Amino acid sequence: MARRVWPSLPALIAALSLSGCGFFSRPERPIWRTQAENACFAKKLVTPSATIVPSAEIDGPGICGMTRPLKVSALADGKVAVDKTLTIDCPMIPALEAWLNDIVQPDAEARFGQKVATLNVFGAYSCRSVDNIAGAQLSEHAFGNAVDVAGFTLADGRTLSFVRDWKNGDTQEAAFLHEAHAGACQYFSTVLGPGADVFHYNHIHLDLANHGATNTGPRRICKPTPAPNLLSAPVAPDGLPPAPEMEEPLDIAHLGNGGANAVALAPASSAGPSDGPSAALPPAAIGEADPAPPVLPAGAGPSIDAEPTSSIGVHDD
């Protein structure tokens, strides 16, 4: 009788890796994210310090994470504290600092005679879906490319919060928060505040998602639409035809056709993203905690279909 010959382990691994079975494949993070991180460091837009500390790479689960994350406890050369240490990518830091220096601080001095001392936040990095909705695309928080701002603390200790002061009539507090929201739309590609949807009633969401380009520059999403007097002057068109509105997500396009390499997400209270359909799910969304959205009555709230990364309907909390 002929003796059965088993291939060696290295040969077996090589054979499987060349086969189409995909046992050793995993979803890959869109390459533009790592490129943006590397470009930010190469241009020296961020200088590590006692308040901006490089951290180890965050790689997964799934495509969540950052190549070169930073732990941030203060911004603007330490002049503006952050009440919770944020884990964010490099590009978010110069955007936050430009917003604080150009919009927030001048307006605080004009209205209150003092500067903002602390940025009050809910969180940044969190490996989860948009608005923690099961089956929705991954949030920009899953890449450390977003921050949720709850309000500000002035130099004298006085606090200004979106949940309390946004609708507080014709007050300096409300005017300041509306100006901060509108001004953020110049520096971030997505800005969502109270009135954008039910999930942003108590903060503004800021991110640098890649929404593509238009004939007037990068596509930006700013909700609710600021008052006309708060909007910056429109950019002159470049002469090319207007870009069409996009309804499909732009960030997760590298995952293929939604088959075996798609990232499956369960509700954040019970699961996070997986590396494949058979991978074990962690017990909760991974990262900094965000506030729980309000409880919605049956049939209320946005549907998953209303969550594309476009200017038509984005709720990327």
N, C-alpha and C positions, 0 to 999 in steps of 0.2 A: 504494500500500500504506500502511495506517495505521501511524504510528510508535508503537512500544511506549513507554509512559510509566511510569517507575519512581517509586514514592513517595519522598519525601525521607527521610533517615535519622531525623529526629525523628518524622515521621509513622509510620514503620515501628515505631519503639520504642514509641510510644503504642499502636499497634494490637496489638502483641504483649503489652504489659502489660495490656490490657483483655481479651485472649483467655484461654481456659482452659488454655492449653498449659503455663503455669507455668515458662517459661524463666528468669524473673527472681525466682522465689520461693525461699525457703530456710527451713529450720526455725527457729522462734523459741524462745528460752529462756523457760521459764515465768515469767510476769510477777511472781509472788510473790517470786521471788528478788531482783529489782531493788528491789521495794517493801521487802523486809526490809533490804537494804543501806541504802537511803535513810532508812528509819525509824531505824536504828541511829545514823546520823550526825546526824539531826535531833534525837534525844534526847540527843546528846552522850555516848553510852555509850563512845566511844573518842576519845581525844585524840591526834592525831599528835605524834610525838616523834622523838628520835634513834633509838629502838628500834622504833617503829611508823611506817613511812614509806609515804605514799600512792604508788601506782604507776599506770601507764597502764592503761586498760581492756584487758581480755583478751576478744576477741570471736572465738570460733571456734578451730579448725575446728568446723563443725556448731554445736550449741548450747552447747558448752563455754565456760567463761569467767566473768568477773565484770565488773560495771559499774565498781566502785570498789575494786579489790584493794588489799591492804595487805601490805607486807613486814615481817615481825615477827622480831626477833632477841632480844627479851626481853619478859617480861610482868610484871604486878604492879608497875608504876612502875619497871621495870628491876631489880627485886629477884630475879627468876627468869630466868636466861638460857635461851635455846633453842640447843641445840648445832648446829642447822642452820636457817638463815633460812627462815621459812615464808611462802608466799604464800597468804593466806586472805581470806575476806570479813569484813566488819565484825562481824556477829553472833557469829562464833566467838570473838572476843577477850574480850568480857565473860563469856561462858560458861566459857572456859578460866580466866580470872582468878578467877571466883567459886568454881570447883572447887578451884583451888590454895589460895585464901585460907580457904575454909570447911572443906575436907576434907583436902587433902594436907598443908598446913603444920601444922595442929594435931596431926594424927596422927604426923607425922615428929618433932615436938618431944616428944610423949608417949612415943614408942617409942625414939627415938634421942638425945634431948636436943639436937637441932639441926634446922635447917630445910633444906628442899630448895633447892639453889643453882642447879641446871640441870635443865631438862626435856629428856630425850633423845628425839628423834623420828626417824621414818623419812621423813616427808614430809607434804605437804598437797595443794596443787593438782597435778593430773595428769589430762589429758584422756584418759580410758580408761573401759572398762566395769567392772562389778562384778567384783572378784577377777581382772581381766584375762581373763575368760572370753569367748571369741568369741561374739557374738550376744546377750550379756546386756545388760540395761539399763545406762545410764550410771551410774557411781559418783558419790556425793556429792563425791568428790575432783575430779571434772570441773568442779565449780562453786566450788572453794575452800571448801567447806562441811564439810570433814572434816580431821581430823588423826590420824595414827597415832603413838601414844606407845609407845616401846620400854622406857622406864624413867626413873629419876631419879638424879641425883648429889647427895649431901648436901654440906653446907658443908665437911666435912673431906676431901672428895674420894672418899668411898666411894660405889660405884654399886650400885643396885638395879635388876635387869632382869627383865622378865617371862619371858623364855626360860629364865633360870637359877633364879630364886627363887620363881616362882609356885607350884610344887609342892614346895617345899623343906621339907616337913613342918611341924611346929609351931614355926616360927621367927618372930621379929619381922619379918624381911624378907617372908616369905610373907603374914603377917597384914596388914602395911602395904599390900602390892600388892592384896590382896583388898578391903581397905577403900577404896583409891583407885578400884578398878573399881566397887564398889557405889555409892560416893558420886557418881561421874560420872553415874549413872543419874538423879540429881535435876536435872542441868543440861543434859544432851544428850538428844535424842530417839532416838538409836541409840548403844548401847555394846556392842561385841563384843570379847571377850577370849579368852584361852586356854581351850579347851574349847567355844567357840561353834561352831567348825568347824575343818577342817584348815588354813585360811588364816590363822588368828589365833593360832597357837601361840607367837608371839614378840612380841606387842604387843597393845595395846587400841586399837580403832578408835572414835573419837568423832565424831559428826556431828549436825547440826541439820536432818535431813531432815523434810519435811512428811508425816507419816503420817496426818494427819487427827485427829479429836477423838473422845473417848469421853465418857460421862456423868461422868467424874471428871477431865476435863482432856485435854490433848494425849496422843495415843497415843504411848507410849514402848516401845522395844524394848531389853531388857537381857539379854544372854546371855554366859556361862552365868548362870542365875538365882542371885543372891547368897544366902548363908545368911540365914535369917530374921532373925537378930539384927543384920544389916547393912542391912536394908531400912528405909527411912523409913516413917513411919506412913501408912496409906492415906488418900487424900483422900475426903471424904464425897461421895457421888453428888449430882448436881444435881437429881434428881427425874425426869429424862427417862429413857426406855428405854435400855438399854446399846447402844452402837454395835456393829454387826455386824463380825466379823473381815473384813478385806479381803485378798484374795490377789493383786490386780492392782497394778502399780506406780502410785503416785500422782504421781510427779515428772515423768513424761514424757507425761502425758495430753494435753498441748497439741500433740503432734506429729501428730495426726490418726489415721487408721486403719491406719497401718503401710504405706502405699503409697509414692508417689514422694517424700514429704517425710520418710520415716523416716530415722533416722540409722543407717547401717550401720557396725559396728565389726568389725575383724579383730583377731587376737591382738595384744597390745601389743608383742610382739617384732618385729612386721613392719608394723603399720598402726595408724592412729588413726581417729577419726570423720570422716565426709565431709559435705559440704553437700548431697549428693544422690547418686543411684545412679551418676552418671557422673563424679563429682569424683575427682581424684587423691588418693590417701591418703598421708599423711606416713610416713616410714620407721619411726617408733616413737611410743609414747604421749608426749604433750607435757606437760611439767611436771616437778615434782620427782620424783626416782627413789624408788621403793619397793622393799623387799626382795622377792626372788623367792620365791613360795610353794614349799612342799616339793613334790618330784616325786611324783606319785601313781601307784600301780600301775593297770593297765588296769581300767576299770570302777569305780574308786574315786572318792571326792570328790563334792561336790554337783553336781547337774545344773542346767542353766540354768533349768528349771522350778521349782527350789527357791529362786530368787532374788527373789521379789516383795518390794516395799517394804511389808511387813506384819509383824505380830508372829508370824506363823506360821513363817516361815523366811527370815531376812534374813542375808546374808553380804556386806554392802556395804563391802568393804575399799577 
